[in-house]
Amino acid sequence: MYRKSTGFILKRLSAREMDMTLVVFTQDFGKILLIAKGAQKITSKRLPALDRLSIVRIQFIEKSSFLYLRTIDLMSNLQSIKYDLTTRMLLLLVADILDGLLPIHQPEQELFVRFKHYIRALSRDDVHEATLSFLRETLSILGYAQHGTQISFNEIFHTLEELTQRDFHDRWRQLGI
């Protein structure tokens, strides 16, 4: 049975010679790992839609407990946002944080909606403030912070590093946050 969803490509990894593994944050299924067979072939028609930080509509099938990409349609490559280096780096940082925080196959529809709002905010608001606000909301939605309380930047910073077991210090400093 085929499944469909809209998602955001958090990460893509080479797998075997011509395949690719995608980490996608989807609206309906949460974070999923998809195997895209033949995606790295130079003649692959799917390759342009497989760019990291793209919003895509996907169709996939489960076989032997693995998810295989069937079709993918590019909805937005977020080119206007990616054009600015600081905004692109912030979006990459948030993608890495989401990849580290989100469990696989656990729907987070409220967080997905907030993430879409965050992407819109990047094109019209202060990108640093929008990012900090989104990270506060993320920690609250996932239950790592009490809802409605103001979390300081240092608390956000330390909580995220502790939860993801990743060092974001240099990236935070580089971005001037």
Secondary structure as GFF3:
##gff-version 3
##sequence-region A 1 177
A	DSSP	beta_strand	2	15	.	.	.	ID=ss1
A	DSSP	beta_strand	19	26	.	.	.	ID=ss2
A	DSSP	beta_strand	30	36	.	.	.	ID=ss3
A	DSSP	three_ten_helix	47	50	.	.	.	ID=ss4
A	DSSP	beta_strand	55	63	.	.	.	ID=ss5
A	DSSP	beta_strand	66	76	.	.	.	ID=ss6
A	DSSP	alpha_helix	79	82	.	.	.	ID=ss7
A	DSSP	alpha_helix	85	101	.	.	.	ID=ss8
A	DSSP	alpha_helix	109	122	.	.	.	ID=ss9
A	DSSP	alpha_helix	127	141	.	.	.	ID=ss10
A	DSSP	alpha_helix	153	164	.	.	.	ID=ss11
A	DSSP	alpha_helix	169	175	.	.	.	ID=ss12
###
